[in-house]
Amino acid sequence: MKRFWTLVFLAAFLPAGTFAAVDVADGIKKVEPEIKAYVKKRAAREGGAPYISALVRGDINGDAKEDVFVAYAVEGIGGGNFSLLFQALFLNDGKRLVFRAERPNGSFGTAQGKSYIPRKIEKGRVICETDEYGPDDGVCCPSIKGEGEILFRDGKLIEVESVGRGKRARPDPTDPPAAR
């Protein structure tokens, strides 16, 4: 009985997400404990559940060690469908991965903004696809696809303006026929 009341107390007074598992997208085979712990802590702080959507590996800082760049969401904030999106960089110090930088990557549930989806680390850059909401897009479906990069400079993650910006995933019926 004492154990039951201890669990009830912990569930009632610890931040949401404290006991939550870190969900991971299909296709991601390995997530190091340092990354899971960081994402879980951030989700608890925001009051949501952690979800890792993308993870890429490569040498971003030129030290010939495999670093990790992760895209993740904190889902269900406030009990609804709103999610905050983040990206974090973990550098390999030769023994473990060490968190070095984080950046916001938009949100889901507002039909506004642009998010960067990491695909690979190449020549010190994170190569990304971008999804951006057009003026008439619904929450589910950003229609403007592009490409972009994220750089790690002076301890910060910096987005480089998209290349190929304005490519719509579906044609806009108001565009003239030549533009479709």
Backbone as JSON Lines, residues from 0, in Angstrom:
{"i":0,"aa":"M","n":[0.82,-1.19,0.0],"ca":[0.0,0.0,0.0],"c":[0.87,1.26,0.0]}
{"i":1,"aa":"K","n":[1.98,1.19,0.72],"ca":[2.9,2.33,0.78],"c":[3.45,2.64,-0.62]}
{"i":2,"aa":"R","n":[3.78,1.6,-1.38],"ca":[4.29,1.76,-2.73],"c":[3.23,2.45,-3.61]}
{"i":3,"aa":"F","n":[1.97,2.04,-3.5],"ca":[0.89,2.64,-4.27],"c":[0.82,4.14,-4.02]}
{"i":4,"aa":"W","n":[0.81,4.57,-2.77],"ca":[0.69,6.0,-2.44],"c":[1.92,6.78,-2.89]}
{"i":5,"aa":"T","n":[3.08,6.13,-2.87],"ca":[4.29,6.79,-3.37],"c":[4.16,7.06,-4.86]}
{"i":6,"aa":"L","n":[3.66,6.07,-5.62],"ca":[3.47,6.26,-7.06],"c":[2.41,7.32,-7.35]}
{"i":7,"aa":"V","n":[1.34,7.34,-6.6],"ca":[0.3,8.35,-6.77],"c":[0.89,9.73,-6.51]}
{"i":8,"aa":"F","n":[1.67,9.88,-5.46],"ca":[2.3,11.16,-5.13],"c":[3.23,11.61,-6.26]}
{"i":9,"aa":"L","n":[4.08,10.69,-6.74],"ca":[5.01,11.04,-7.81],"c":[4.27,11.45,-9.08]}
{"i":10,"aa":"A","n":[3.23,10.71,-9.43],"ca":[2.47,11.02,-10.64],"c":[1.78,12.37,-10.55]}
{"i":11,"aa":"A","n":[1.36,12.73,-9.36],"ca":[0.62,13.98,-9.17],"c":[1.53,15.2,-9.13]}
{"i":12,"aa":"F","n":[2.74,15.05,-8.64],"ca":[3.56,16.23,-8.4],"c":[4.8,16.37,-9.27]}
{"i":13,"aa":"L","n":[5.15,15.37,-10.04],"ca":[6.28,15.52,-10.95],"c":[5.79,16.08,-12.28]}
{"i":14,"aa":"P","n":[6.64,16.81,-12.99],"ca":[6.23,17.4,-14.27],"c":[5.77,16.34,-15.25]}
{"i":15,"aa":"A","n":[4.85,16.75,-16.13],"ca":[4.36,15.85,-17.18],"c":[5.54,15.39,-18.02]}
{"i":16,"aa":"G","n":[5.53,14.15,-18.42],"ca":[6.6,13.62,-19.26],"c":[7.76,13.02,-18.5]}
{"i":17,"aa":"T","n":[7.77,13.12,-17.16],"ca":[8.88,12.59,-16.38],"c":[9.07,11.11,-16.62]}
{"i":18,"aa":"F","n":[7.97,10.38,-16.72],"ca":[8.06,8.93,-16.91],"c":[7.85,8.53,-18.36]}
{"i":19,"aa":"A","n":[7.68,9.48,-19.25],"ca":[7.36,9.18,-20.64],"c":[8.56,8.55,-21.34]}
{"i":20,"aa":"A","n":[8.25,7.57,-22.18],"ca":[9.28,6.99,-23.03],"c":[9.52,7.96,-24.18]}
{"i":21,"aa":"V","n":[10.67,7.84,-24.81],"ca":[10.97,8.66,-25.98],"c":[10.57,7.85,-27.21]}
{"i":22,"aa":"D","n":[9.52,8.29,-27.9],"ca":[9.11,7.63,-29.14],"c":[10.06,8.03,-30.26]}
{"i":23,"aa":"V","n":[10.3,7.1,-31.17],"ca":[11.25,7.31,-32.26],"c":[10.59,6.91,-33.58]}
{"i":24,"aa":"A","n":[10.81,7.71,-34.61],"ca":[10.26,7.43,-35.94],"c":[10.81,6.12,-36.49]}
{"i":25,"aa":"D","n":[9.99,5.45,-37.3],"ca":[10.43,4.24,-37.98],"c":[11.65,4.57,-38.81]}
{"i":26,"aa":"G","n":[12.57,3.65,-38.9],"ca":[13.76,3.84,-39.71],"c":[14.96,4.32,-38.92]}
{"i":27,"aa":"I","n":[14.75,4.87,-37.72],"ca":[15.88,5.27,-36.88],"c":[16.26,4.06,-36.05]}
{"i":28,"aa":"K","n":[17.43,3.52,-36.3],"ca":[17.83,2.27,-35.69],"c":[18.47,2.44,-34.31]}
{"i":29,"aa":"K","n":[19.17,3.54,-34.1],"ca":[19.92,3.7,-32.86],"c":[19.8,5.14,-32.36]}
{"i":30,"aa":"V","n":[19.47,5.28,-31.08],"ca":[19.47,6.59,-30.42],"c":[20.25,6.44,-29.12]}
{"i":31,"aa":"E","n":[21.35,7.16,-29.0],"ca":[22.2,7.05,-27.84],"c":[21.48,7.56,-26.59]}
{"i":32,"aa":"P","n":[21.84,7.02,-25.41],"ca":[21.2,7.42,-24.15],"c":[21.31,8.92,-23.87]}
{"i":33,"aa":"E","n":[22.42,9.55,-24.27],"ca":[22.59,10.99,-24.03],"c":[21.51,11.79,-24.77]}
{"i":34,"aa":"I","n":[21.18,11.35,-25.98],"ca":[20.17,12.04,-26.78],"c":[18.79,11.82,-26.18]}
{"i":35,"aa":"K","n":[18.48,10.57,-25.85],"ca":[17.18,10.28,-25.24],"c":[16.98,11.09,-23.96]}
{"i":36,"aa":"A","n":[18.01,11.14,-23.12],"ca":[17.9,11.86,-21.85],"c":[17.65,13.35,-22.09]}
{"i":37,"aa":"Y","n":[18.36,13.94,-23.04],"ca":[18.19,15.37,-23.32],"c":[16.78,15.66,-23.85]}
{"i":38,"aa":"V","n":[16.33,14.88,-24.81],"ca":[15.01,15.09,-25.42],"c":[13.91,14.89,-24.37]}
{"i":39,"aa":"K","n":[14.05,13.89,-23.55],"ca":[13.07,13.61,-22.51],"c":[12.99,14.77,-21.5]}
{"i":40,"aa":"K","n":[14.14,15.3,-21.13],"ca":[14.18,16.42,-20.18],"c":[13.51,17.66,-20.78]}
{"i":41,"aa":"R","n":[13.79,17.93,-22.05],"ca":[13.19,19.09,-22.71],"c":[11.67,18.93,-22.8]}
{"i":42,"aa":"A","n":[11.21,17.73,-23.12],"ca":[9.77,17.48,-23.21],"c":[9.1,17.68,-21.85]}
{"i":43,"aa":"A","n":[9.72,17.23,-20.79],"ca":[9.16,17.41,-19.46],"c":[9.06,18.9,-19.12]}
{"i":44,"aa":"R","n":[10.08,19.66,-19.5],"ca":[10.09,21.1,-19.24],"c":[8.96,21.82,-20.0]}
{"i":45,"aa":"E","n":[8.65,21.34,-21.21],"ca":[7.61,21.97,-22.03],"c":[6.22,21.42,-21.72]}
{"i":46,"aa":"G","n":[6.15,20.31,-20.97],"ca":[4.86,19.74,-20.62],"c":[4.24,18.88,-21.7]}
{"i":47,"aa":"G","n":[5.09,18.16,-22.45],"ca":[4.59,17.31,-23.52],"c":[5.34,16.0,-23.58]}
{"i":48,"aa":"A","n":[5.09,15.25,-24.62],"ca":[5.73,13.94,-24.82],"c":[6.78,14.05,-25.91]}
{"i":49,"aa":"P","n":[7.95,13.41,-25.72],"ca":[9.04,13.5,-26.71],"c":[8.87,12.55,-27.87]}
{"i":50,"aa":"Y","n":[9.24,13.02,-29.06],"ca":[9.21,12.2,-30.27],"c":[10.39,12.59,-31.16]}
{"i":51,"aa":"I","n":[11.28,11.66,-31.44],"ca":[12.42,11.92,-32.32],"c":[11.99,11.57,-33.74]}
{"i":52,"aa":"S","n":[12.0,12.56,-34.63],"ca":[11.51,12.37,-35.99],"c":[12.61,12.12,-37.01]}
{"i":53,"aa":"A","n":[13.81,12.62,-36.75],"ca":[14.91,12.42,-37.7],"c":[16.24,12.49,-36.96]}
{"i":54,"aa":"L","n":[17.21,11.73,-37.45],"ca":[18.53,11.71,-36.83],"c":[19.54,11.43,-37.94]}
{"i":55,"aa":"V","n":[20.55,12.28,-38.04],"ca":[21.61,12.07,-39.03],"c":[22.96,12.1,-38.34]}
{"i":56,"aa":"R","n":[23.91,11.4,-38.93],"ca":[25.25,11.29,-38.36],"c":[26.3,11.73,-39.37]}
{"i":57,"aa":"G","n":[27.36,12.33,-38.87],"ca":[28.47,12.75,-39.72],"c":[29.35,13.72,-38.96]}
{"i":58,"aa":"D","n":[30.46,14.08,-39.55],"ca":[31.41,15.0,-38.91],"c":[31.05,16.43,-39.27]}
{"i":59,"aa":"I","n":[30.52,17.17,-38.31],"ca":[30.13,18.55,-38.59],"c":[31.22,19.56,-38.22]}
{"i":60,"aa":"N","n":[32.14,19.18,-37.33],"ca":[33.13,20.15,-36.86],"c":[34.56,19.84,-37.3]}
{"i":61,"aa":"G","n":[34.74,18.9,-38.21],"ca":[36.06,18.67,-38.8],"c":[37.04,17.9,-37.93]}
{"i":62,"aa":"D","n":[36.58,17.2,-36.88],"ca":[37.5,16.46,-36.02],"c":[37.57,14.97,-36.35]}
{"i":63,"aa":"A","n":[36.95,14.55,-37.46],"ca":[36.93,13.17,-37.94],"c":[36.17,12.23,-37.0]}
{"i":64,"aa":"K","n":[35.29,12.76,-36.16],"ca":[34.45,11.94,-35.29],"c":[33.0,12.1,-35.72]}
{"i":65,"aa":"E","n":[32.22,11.03,-35.55],"ca":[30.82,11.05,-35.96],"c":[29.95,11.78,-34.94]}
{"i":66,"aa":"D","n":[29.42,12.93,-35.35],"ca":[28.52,13.73,-34.53],"c":[27.08,13.37,-34.89]}
{"i":67,"aa":"V","n":[26.13,13.83,-34.09],"ca":[24.72,13.5,-34.33],"c":[23.88,14.77,-34.29]}
{"i":68,"aa":"F","n":[23.04,14.92,-35.29],"ca":[22.07,16.02,-35.37],"c":[20.69,15.39,-35.32]}
{"i":69,"aa":"V","n":[19.85,15.85,-34.41],"ca":[18.56,15.23,-34.2],"c":[17.43,16.26,-34.3]}
{"i":70,"aa":"A","n":[16.35,15.86,-34.96],"ca":[15.13,16.67,-35.02],"c":[14.11,15.98,-34.13]}
{"i":71,"aa":"Y","n":[13.47,16.76,-33.26],"ca":[12.5,16.14,-32.37],"c":[11.35,17.09,-32.09]}
{"i":72,"aa":"A","n":[10.26,16.49,-31.61],"ca":[9.06,17.25,-31.28],"c":[8.72,17.03,-29.82]}
{"i":73,"aa":"V","n":[8.09,18.05,-29.24],"ca":[7.45,17.91,-27.94],"c":[5.96,17.99,-28.26]}
{"i":74,"aa":"E","n":[5.29,16.84,-28.18],"ca":[3.92,16.72,-28.65],"c":[2.91,16.84,-27.51]}
{"i":75,"aa":"G","n":[1.7,17.23,-27.88],"ca":[0.59,17.22,-26.92],"c":[0.69,18.25,-25.83]}
{"i":76,"aa":"I","n":[1.33,19.36,-26.1],"ca":[1.5,20.4,-25.09],"c":[0.12,20.93,-24.7]}
{"i":77,"aa":"G","n":[-0.13,20.97,-23.42],"ca":[-1.42,21.44,-22.93],"c":[-2.55,20.44,-23.16]}
{"i":78,"aa":"G","n":[-2.2,19.21,-23.51],"ca":[-3.2,18.17,-23.7],"c":[-3.84,18.17,-25.08]}
{"i":79,"aa":"G","n":[-3.39,19.03,-25.98],"ca":[-3.99,19.11,-27.31],"c":[-3.09,18.55,-28.38]}
{"i":80,"aa":"N","n":[-3.29,19.01,-29.61],"ca":[-2.51,18.55,-30.75],"c":[-1.32,19.44,-31.07]}
{"i":81,"aa":"F","n":[-1.09,20.5,-30.31],"ca":[-0.01,21.43,-30.58],"c":[1.33,20.79,-30.22]}
{"i":82,"aa":"S","n":[2.31,20.96,-31.09],"ca":[3.65,20.43,-30.87],"c":[4.69,21.5,-31.19]}
{"i":83,"aa":"L","n":[5.73,21.55,-30.38],"ca":[6.9,22.38,-30.68],"c":[7.95,21.5,-31.32]}
{"i":84,"aa":"L","n":[8.65,22.04,-32.31],"ca":[9.69,21.3,-33.01],"c":[11.05,21.91,-32.68]}
{"i":85,"aa":"F","n":[12.03,21.04,-32.46],"ca":[13.38,21.48,-32.13],"c":[14.39,20.65,-32.9]}
{"i":86,"aa":"Q","n":[15.63,21.17,-32.95],"ca":[16.76,20.44,-33.47],"c":[17.92,20.64,-32.5]}
{"i":87,"aa":"A","n":[18.69,19.58,-32.33],"ca":[19.82,19.65,-31.4],"c":[21.03,18.97,-32.01]}
{"i":88,"aa":"L","n":[22.2,19.48,-31.66],"ca":[23.46,18.93,-32.13],"c":[24.23,18.36,-30.95]}
{"i":89,"aa":"F","n":[24.72,17.14,-31.14],"ca":[25.55,16.47,-30.14],"c":[26.89,16.15,-30.79]}
{"i":90,"aa":"L","n":[27.97,16.68,-30.2],"ca":[29.31,16.43,-30.73],"c":[29.93,15.24,-30.02]}
{"i":91,"aa":"N","n":[30.69,14.47,-30.76],"ca":[31.38,13.31,-30.24],"c":[32.72,13.75,-29.68]}
{"i":92,"aa":"D","n":[32.94,13.54,-28.37],"ca":[34.22,13.93,-27.77],"c":[35.21,12.77,-27.73]}
{"i":93,"aa":"G","n":[34.86,11.66,-28.39],"ca":[35.72,10.49,-28.41],"c":[35.27,9.43,-27.41]}
{"i":94,"aa":"K","n":[34.47,9.83,-26.42],"ca":[33.97,8.88,-25.41],"c":[32.45,8.83,-25.4]}
{"i":95,"aa":"R","n":[31.84,9.98,-25.66],"ca":[30.38,10.07,-25.6],"c":[29.92,11.25,-26.43]}
{"i":96,"aa":"L","n":[28.62,11.36,-26.61],"ca":[28.04,12.51,-27.3],"c":[27.72,13.59,-26.28]}
{"i":97,"aa":"V","n":[28.08,14.82,-26.62],"ca":[27.89,15.96,-25.72],"c":[27.0,16.99,-26.41]}
{"i":98,"aa":"F","n":[25.92,17.4,-25.74],"ca":[25.03,18.41,-26.3],"c":[25.81,19.7,-26.5]}
{"i":99,"aa":"R","n":[25.63,20.35,-27.68],"ca":[26.33,21.59,-27.96],"c":[25.43,22.74,-28.38]}
{"i":100,"aa":"A","n":[24.32,22.44,-29.04],"ca":[23.47,23.55,-29.51],"c":[22.07,23.03,-29.81]}
{"i":101,"aa":"E","n":[21.12,23.97,-29.74],"ca":[19.74,23.65,-30.07],"c":[19.12,24.85,-30.76]}
{"i":102,"aa":"R","n":[18.13,24.58,-31.59],"ca":[17.39,25.66,-32.26],"c":[15.93,25.25,-32.38]}
{"i":103,"aa":"P","n":[15.04,26.24,-32.31],"ca":[13.63,25.93,-32.58],"c":[13.46,25.63,-34.07]}
{"i":104,"aa":"N","n":[12.51,24.77,-34.39],"ca":[12.3,24.38,-35.78],"c":[10.83,24.51,-36.16]}
{"i":105,"aa":"G","n":[10.17,25.51,-35.59],"ca":[8.77,25.74,-35.9],"c":[7.84,25.03,-34.94]}
{"i":106,"aa":"S","n":[6.62,24.85,-35.39],"ca":[5.62,24.17,-34.57],"c":[4.64,23.47,-35.49]}
{"i":107,"aa":"F","n":[3.89,22.56,-34.93],"ca":[2.84,21.87,-35.67],"c":[1.53,22.18,-34.98]}
{"i":108,"aa":"G","n":[0.6,22.63,-35.73],"ca":[-0.7,22.97,-35.16],"c":[-1.08,24.41,-35.39]}
{"i":109,"aa":"T","n":[-0.25,25.15,-36.14],"ca":[-0.53,26.57,-36.39],"c":[-0.65,26.91,-37.87]}
{"i":110,"aa":"A","n":[-0.2,26.05,-38.76],"ca":[-0.18,26.31,-40.21],"c":[0.62,27.56,-40.55]}
{"i":111,"aa":"Q","n":[1.72,27.76,-39.83],"ca":[2.6,28.9,-40.09],"c":[4.05,28.45,-40.01]}
{"i":112,"aa":"G","n":[4.9,29.12,-40.75],"ca":[6.33,28.91,-40.62],"c":[6.92,27.86,-41.55]}
{"i":113,"aa":"K","n":[8.19,27.57,-41.27],"ca":[8.97,26.64,-42.09],"c":[9.75,25.73,-41.15]}
{"i":114,"aa":"S","n":[9.89,24.48,-41.53],"ca":[10.72,23.59,-40.74],"c":[11.75,22.92,-41.65]}
{"i":115,"aa":"Y","n":[12.87,22.58,-41.04],"ca":[13.99,21.95,-41.73],"c":[14.04,20.48,-41.32]}
{"i":116,"aa":"I","n":[14.07,19.57,-42.3],"ca":[14.13,18.14,-42.04],"c":[15.52,17.66,-42.45]}
{"i":117,"aa":"P","n":[16.35,17.26,-41.46],"ca":[17.72,16.87,-41.8],"c":[17.77,15.57,-42.6]}
{"i":118,"aa":"R","n":[18.64,15.54,-43.61],"ca":[18.82,14.35,-44.45],"c":[20.22,13.77,-44.35]}
{"i":119,"aa":"K","n":[21.24,14.63,-44.18],"ca":[22.61,14.12,-44.03],"c":[23.52,15.25,-43.55]}
{"i":120,"aa":"I","n":[24.66,14.84,-43.02],"ca":[25.71,15.8,-42.68],"c":[26.8,15.62,-43.73]}
{"i":121,"aa":"E","n":[27.15,16.74,-44.37],"ca":[28.11,16.69,-45.47],"c":[28.96,17.96,-45.45]}
{"i":122,"aa":"K","n":[30.27,17.79,-45.46],"ca":[31.2,18.92,-45.52],"c":[30.9,19.96,-44.44]}
{"i":123,"aa":"G","n":[30.63,19.51,-43.23],"ca":[30.4,20.42,-42.11],"c":[29.05,21.1,-42.1]}
{"i":124,"aa":"R","n":[28.12,20.61,-42.89],"ca":[26.78,21.21,-42.97],"c":[25.73,20.12,-42.82]}
{"i":125,"aa":"V","n":[24.6,20.5,-42.25],"ca":[23.45,19.6,-42.21],"c":[22.6,19.96,-43.43]}
{"i":126,"aa":"I","n":[22.48,19.03,-44.35],"ca":[21.69,19.23,-45.56],"c":[20.24,18.85,-45.23]}
{"i":127,"aa":"C","n":[19.32,19.73,-45.56],"ca":[17.91,19.54,-45.16],"c":[16.95,19.73,-46.32]}
{"i":128,"aa":"E","n":[15.81,19.11,-46.18],"ca":[14.64,19.47,-46.97],"c":[13.86,20.46,-46.11]}
{"i":129,"aa":"T","n":[13.09,21.32,-46.75],"ca":[12.27,22.24,-45.98],"c":[10.8,22.07,-46.35]}
{"i":130,"aa":"D","n":[9.97,22.27,-45.36],"ca":[8.52,22.32,-45.53],"c":[8.07,23.68,-45.03]}
{"i":131,"aa":"E","n":[7.3,24.37,-45.86],"ca":[6.83,25.7,-45.48],"c":[5.35,25.82,-45.82]}
{"i":132,"aa":"Y","n":[4.62,26.47,-44.93],"ca":[3.18,26.66,-45.16],"c":[2.95,27.8,-46.13]}
{"i":133,"aa":"G","n":[2.1,27.54,-47.1],"ca":[1.61,28.58,-47.99],"c":[0.42,29.26,-47.34]}
{"i":134,"aa":"P","n":[-0.05,30.37,-47.91],"ca":[-1.12,31.15,-47.28],"c":[-2.44,30.4,-47.12]}
{"i":135,"aa":"D","n":[-2.72,29.4,-47.95],"ca":[-4.0,28.68,-47.86],"c":[-3.85,27.26,-47.35]}
{"i":136,"aa":"D","n":[-2.68,26.9,-46.81],"ca":[-2.44,25.53,-46.36],"c":[-3.16,25.24,-45.04]}
{"i":137,"aa":"G","n":[-3.62,24.0,-44.93],"ca":[-4.17,23.53,-43.67],"c":[-3.05,23.11,-42.74]}
{"i":138,"aa":"V","n":[-3.4,22.88,-41.48],"ca":[-2.41,22.51,-40.47],"c":[-1.64,21.25,-40.84]}
{"i":139,"aa":"C","n":[-2.31,20.35,-41.55],"ca":[-1.69,19.06,-41.87],"c":[-0.63,19.14,-42.95]}
{"i":140,"aa":"C","n":[-0.73,20.14,-43.8],"ca":[-0.07,19.97,-45.08],"c":[0.67,21.19,-45.6]}
{"i":141,"aa":"P","n":[1.89,21.43,-45.15],"ca":[2.66,22.52,-45.77],"c":[2.94,22.17,-47.23]}
{"i":142,"aa":"S","n":[2.71,23.12,-48.13],"ca":[2.79,22.8,-49.57],"c":[4.07,23.27,-50.25]}
{"i":143,"aa":"I","n":[4.85,24.09,-49.61],"ca":[6.05,24.63,-50.26],"c":[7.26,23.82,-49.81]}
{"i":144,"aa":"K","n":[7.87,23.14,-50.77],"ca":[9.03,22.29,-50.5],"c":[10.29,23.0,-50.98]}
{"i":145,"aa":"G","n":[11.36,22.8,-50.27],"ca":[12.62,23.4,-50.68],"c":[13.79,22.64,-50.08]}
{"i":146,"aa":"E","n":[14.95,23.26,-50.15],"ca":[16.17,22.7,-49.6],"c":[16.85,23.78,-48.79]}
{"i":147,"aa":"G","n":[17.58,23.38,-47.8],"ca":[18.31,24.33,-46.98],"c":[19.45,23.64,-46.26]}
{"i":148,"aa":"E","n":[20.19,24.42,-45.51],"ca":[21.32,23.91,-44.75],"c":[21.31,24.52,-43.37]}
{"i":149,"aa":"I","n":[21.88,23.79,-42.44],"ca":[22.09,24.31,-41.1],"c":[23.58,24.18,-40.8]}
{"i":150,"aa":"L","n":[24.17,25.26,-40.36],"ca":[25.59,25.3,-40.04],"c":[25.77,25.39,-38.53]}
{"i":151,"aa":"F","n":[26.91,24.9,-38.04],"ca":[27.28,25.04,-36.63],"c":[28.45,26.02,-36.59]}
{"i":152,"aa":"R","n":[28.17,27.24,-36.11],"ca":[29.18,28.29,-36.07],"c":[29.13,29.01,-34.72]}
{"i":153,"aa":"D","n":[30.28,29.18,-34.11],"ca":[30.39,29.9,-32.83],"c":[29.4,29.38,-31.8]}
{"i":154,"aa":"G","n":[29.24,28.05,-31.75],"ca":[28.37,27.42,-30.77],"c":[26.89,27.51,-31.06]}
{"i":155,"aa":"K","n":[26.52,27.97,-32.27],"ca":[25.11,28.12,-32.62],"c":[24.78,27.38,-33.9]}
{"i":156,"aa":"L","n":[23.52,26.95,-34.0],"ca":[23.0,26.37,-35.23],"c":[22.35,27.48,-36.03]}
{"i":157,"aa":"I","n":[22.8,27.64,-37.26],"ca":[22.35,28.75,-38.1],"c":[21.75,28.2,-39.39]}
{"i":158,"aa":"E","n":[20.53,28.6,-39.69],"ca":[19.91,28.15,-40.94],"c":[20.36,29.04,-42.08]}
{"i":159,"aa":"V","n":[20.61,28.4,-43.21],"ca":[20.98,29.11,-44.42],"c":[19.72,29.14,-45.29]}
{"i":160,"aa":"E","n":[19.42,30.29,-45.83],"ca":[18.19,30.46,-46.62],"c":[18.04,29.34,-47.63]}
{"i":161,"aa":"S","n":[16.83,28.92,-47.79],"ca":[16.52,27.79,-48.66],"c":[16.96,28.03,-50.1]}
{"i":162,"aa":"V","n":[17.35,26.95,-50.72],"ca":[17.64,26.92,-52.14],"c":[16.45,26.21,-52.77]}
{"i":163,"aa":"G","n":[15.98,26.64,-53.88],"ca":[14.84,25.99,-54.51],"c":[13.54,26.34,-53.82]}
{"i":164,"aa":"R","n":[13.54,27.44,-53.1],"ca":[12.36,27.86,-52.36],"c":[11.19,28.12,-53.32]}
{"i":165,"aa":"G","n":[10.03,27.8,-52.86],"ca":[8.84,28.08,-53.65],"c":[8.34,26.91,-54.46]}
{"i":166,"aa":"K","n":[8.99,25.76,-54.36],"ca":[8.49,24.59,-55.08],"c":[7.29,24.04,-54.31]}
{"i":167,"aa":"R","n":[6.15,24.12,-54.91],"ca":[4.95,23.62,-54.25],"c":[4.83,22.11,-54.44]}
{"i":168,"aa":"A","n":[4.36,21.45,-53.4],"ca":[4.14,20.01,-53.47],"c":[2.95,19.71,-54.38]}
{"i":169,"aa":"R","n":[2.01,20.62,-54.42],"ca":[0.85,20.46,-55.31],"c":[0.67,21.78,-56.05]}
{"i":170,"aa":"P","n":[0.2,21.75,-57.29],"ca":[0.03,23.0,-58.03],"c":[-1.04,23.88,-57.4]}
{"i":171,"aa":"D","n":[-0.81,25.16,-57.47],"ca":[-1.79,26.13,-56.99],"c":[-2.73,26.43,-58.15]}
{"i":172,"aa":"P","n":[-4.05,26.16,-57.98],"ca":[-4.98,26.36,-59.1],"c":[-5.09,27.81,-59.55]}
{"i":173,"aa":"T","n":[-4.62,28.75,-58.74],"ca":[-4.68,30.15,-59.15],"c":[-3.46,30.56,-59.97]}
{"i":174,"aa":"D","n":[-2.44,29.7,-60.05],"ca":[-1.27,30.02,-60.87],"c":[-1.62,29.93,-62.34]}
{"i":175,"aa":"P","n":[-0.98,30.75,-63.19],"ca":[-1.21,30.61,-64.63],"c":[-0.68,29.24,-65.09]}
{"i":176,"aa":"P","n":[-1.2,28.69,-66.19],"ca":[-0.81,27.35,-66.64],"c":[0.68,27.16,-66.79]}
{"i":177,"aa":"A","n":[1.43,28.17,-67.23],"ca":[2.88,28.04,-67.43],"c":[3.62,27.84,-66.11]}
{"i":178,"aa":"A","n":[3.06,28.29,-65.0],"ca":[3.74,28.19,-63.71],"c":[3.46,26.87,-63.02]}
{"i":179,"aa":"R","n":[2.49,26.11,-63.49],"ca":[2.11,24.86,-62.8],"c":[3.0,23.72,-63.1]}
